[in-house]
Amino acid sequence: MKKILIIGMNYIGDTIFITPLIRAIKKHYKDCIIDIVNGERGIDILKENPHINKIIIKNENILEKIKKENYDIGFTATTAFYGASLLYKAKIPIRVGANSELRGIFLNKKTSWKKHKRHIVDTILSILKPMNIETDGINTELFLTEEENNFGMEKMKNYKNGLLVHGGATRISKRYNAENFAKLIEMFYKKIQVPIILIGSNSKEDIDFANKMKTKLGNIIAEDFTAKLSVRELMAVIKNSYALIGGDSAPLHIANAFNIYSIGIFGDTLPLIYGVRGEKSFNIEARKKYCNFFKSFHCEYIKRGCKTVDCLNRLKAEEILDYLILVYDL
């Protein structure tokens, strides 16, 4: 029986991207034991995943913990330096990952990185090729207990065709501002009246966004779950909703994993790499339309992230409206 370690991600949204890799490895080795090293913020995403034996939280003592397990194979899903080096320091015989920015020196089974040329899920799955492991698709997946799913059904029982609205994200360059968002929802609601539900974390930015939306939209907002749900509860609510619109952040990718209609509004990140995928997904890319080549190149390859919301501020609500109408006309 193979003992396999996968080095995962740190954040909630990023952790979702490794689920097709976990599924493919388990399908290939069947009776193997798979343990995951993951950042604490993302571990809720992996709970109840039937392919995983144990989730190990990444911390200062992680090396000593994994050394004792005597893993046969180690996969690093992350292209961060620590992933490859951790497999090497733990003396795992077969070390698999992407040969990104010289991190390949720690790996003995590696594939090319192809940064900025393909979706992050495709990059993660590409590390299976040197091991001759076939994938069964790119679909991400999440799992709930029956109790958790019932919680989501109860919360959403009066909002069967509800639209979830999420304005938060890890940085300002991913957030579509509340004024434009409110204008969008108001225009949409005049055409198609469905329950509008706000979601968000307990961060100041998310709470401020929700308060502005409620001030501008009043009774159009049917429910505000901002700062009221745990990650697992949020997952359950999203699973039992009809559609979600928001920026490149965890709720968008949760919706995509549960195969509900997902409309992503992208600022400085690229849908090519981080976009939602599938028949029920739509990506709106502000940067491609409203950023010049030199600034875009500088943000992507040098600064690694924009520090403004220039392109999102120029993206008009009218440019997004048709996507919402299309989703509710399907």
N, C-alpha and C positions, 0 to 999 in steps of 0.2 A: 504494500500500500504506500503510495507516494505521499510525502508530507510537503506541502507547497505553501510558500509565503508570498503574498502580494503586497507590495508597498503602494498604498493608495494616495489619496489627496488630503487636503486640509479643510476645504470649505464644502458647504452643503451641495451647491450646484456642481462643482467639479467632481465630487464623489459619485454623483449619479452617472457620470460619464464612464466609470470603470465597470458598471454592472454587466455590459455585454462581454467583457473580458472574463469576469468571474464565471459567467454562465458557460462560455466556450471551454474554459479549462476544466470545469467540472464535468461537462459532457464528454470531453476527450478522455480524461483519466478515470471517470466513473467513480471508483471506490476511494479516490484520493481524499485527503484531509486538507482543506484550504483555510488558512488563517490570514487575516488582513491587518496590516498596520495602517492606521488612519489618524488624521488630525481629529481632535475631540469635537470640533464644530460639525464634522460631517458624519459622525458615527450613527446618528439617528436614521440616516438614509439606509444604512446597511442592516439595521435590525430586522429580524424576521426573514432575512434572505435565506432560503433553504439550502443554498450552495455553500454557505459559510459555516465553519466550525467555531471560530473564535475571532473576536475583534480585539485588537491590541491598540490601545491609545498611544500615540506617539508622544514620548516624553524623554526626559534626560537619561533615564535608565533603560531605554529601549534596547540597546545593543546587548546588554547582559541577559535580558529576557529572551531574545530570539536565539542567542547562541546556545542556550540550554535545550532548545527544541530539536536541534539536528535536522533541519529541513533539507530535503533532497533538491528542490528547485526553488529559485526565487525570481519572481517577476517584479519589475518596477514599472508601474503604470505612469508614475510621474516622471517628467523630464528634469525635475529638480536634482541638484547635485547629490543631496543627501540620500536619495533613493538607491542609486547605483553604489555609492560608497558604503551604505549600510549592509547591502547584500555581500559586498566584498569583505568588510570587517567581520561579519558574522560567519565567514568561511563557508558559505553555501556553495556546494560544488558547481551547480549549473545556475548561472546568473544571466537573466534575460531582460532586455530593455531597448530603448531607442538610443542610438549613438548621437546624443545631443551635446554640443559644446564641450567635447573632450571627455564627457562622462563615460563614454564607451570604454575607456581604459580599465574600468572596474568590471566590465561585462565580458563574458565569453560566448554569448549568443545575442547578437544585436542586429538592429535594422536601422535604416536611415530615418532621420527626423522629419525632413521636408516641412520645415516651419513655414507658416503662412500659405501653404499650398493645399491643405486638406482639413477636414473636420477633425477635432480633437479625438472623437471616438475612433475615427479611422486610423489616426496615429497610434492610439493605444492598442487597437486590435492588430496593427501591423507587427507588433513584437511577437505575435504567435507564429509568424511565418518561419523563422529559423528553427522552430520546434515542430514544424509540420502539423500544426493544430489548425483545424478548420473552424471557421466561425459559423454561427447559424443566423447571422444578421446583425444589423447595427442598432436594433431597438434597445433602448434603455428600459429598465424595469424596476419596480418598487413593490414592496409587499406589506400588507396590513394584517393584523389579527382580525378576527370576526368582531371582537369588541370595538376595536378602533374603527372599523368600517361602519359599524352601527352608529357610532358617535357621529361620523360624517353624514350619514343618512338622516339622522335626527336633526342636525344643524341645518341641513339643506332641504328638508322635507317640504318647505313652503316655497322653495326657489328652484324648481326642477330645471328651468331653462336659464338659470342665473348667470350673469356675467361677473366674474371676479376681476377686480381692478387692483393692480399692485404698482405703486409708484416708487418703491425703494430699490436700492442697489448698493453695492459696496463702495462705489465712488460717484462723485457728482457727474462725471462724464457718461454715466449710464442712465441717468434719471431724466425722464421727460417731465418738465415742470408742471406743477399743479394747475396753473392757469390754463395752459393749453390742453391739459388732460381733461379739465372740467368742461372746457368748450367742446371737446370731442364727445364726451359722454352726453352732454346736453343735446348736441346735434343728433347723436345716435338715438337717444331716448324719444326725441320728437318723431322719429321715423318708426322705431320698433320699441315698444314698451316692454322691457323685461326687467326682472329684479337686478339692481346694481349693488354689488357687495364689495366693500373695501377689505383688503387684507394687508397685513404688514407685521413687522417685528415690533419690539418695544423700544427701538431706537428713536432718538429725538427727531430724526429726519422723517421716519415713517409716520410718527404721530403727528408731526406738523403737516405732512402731506394729507393725511386723513382729515384733519381739522379744516384745512383749506378747502378740500373737496366738499365736505359737508356744509361749510359756510356758503359756497358758491352754488351748490346743487340742491340743498334742502331736502325735501321729501323724495327726490329722485333716488337718493341713497336708501336702499331697503334695509341694509344691515352693515355694521362696521365691526369687523373681527380684529382690527388692528390692535396689537399688544395683548390679545386675549387668548391666544392659542399657542400651545407648544408646537415643536416641529412636527411631531407625529400627529397631533390633532389637525394641524394645517394640511398635512398630506391627506388626511381623511376627508376634510372639507373639499379640497381640490378634486379628489377622485370622484366625489359625488356632485360636481358642478358640471355645467355645460361647456363653458368657455372661460378663458383667462386672457387678459391683455396686460402686458407689463414689459419692463426692460429686461436686459440680460442679467437675470438673477435667479436664485433658487426656485421660487414659485413657478416661473415660466418653464423651467426644465422638469420640475415635478409634474406639471400639467402634461407636458410632452410624454413623459414616461408612463403616465396613466392614460394616454391616448385620448385626451379631451382636446377640444379646439384650443390652439395655442397661438397667440398673436404677439410676436416679439418686436419691440421698438429698440433698435440698436443705434448707439452713439459711436463711441470710439472702438468698440469691439466689432469683429467681423462675423457676420452670419456664416461665411464660408467655414470659419473655425468653430464658432460657438452657437450657431443657429439651431432652431428647432427643426425637426425633420419628420416627414411622413405626410399622409394625405390630409391630416387635420392641422397642419402647421403652416404659419405664414410669417415671413421675416421682412421687416421694414427697415431699410438701411439709410440712415440720415447721412452718415459720413461719406458714402459714395457719391451722394448728390450735392452735399453742401460743404465739403472740405476740399481745399486745394491739395494738389499732389505733394508739395513740399512739406506742408504741415502734417499731412497724413503719414508721409514717410518718416518724418521726425518722431511722431508719436508712436508709431508702430515698431520702429527698429532702434530708436535711440532712447527716448523717454520711457518707452514701454507703458503707455497709457496717457491719454490727454488730461490736461488739468482744467479744461473749460467745458462748457456745454454749448459751444458755438453752433455745431451742426444740429443738435437737437432743438435748440431755440429757433432755428430757421425752419424746422420741419413743421408744417402747418397741420392743424387738426383735420382739415379737409382731405389731406393726403392719406390719412389713416382711416377715415370714415368708411370708405368703400370696402375695406377688409372686414370691418365689423358687420356691415350689412350683408356681405357675402356669406359670412359664417352663419348668420341667422336666417339666411334664405336657403341654406342647404338642406 
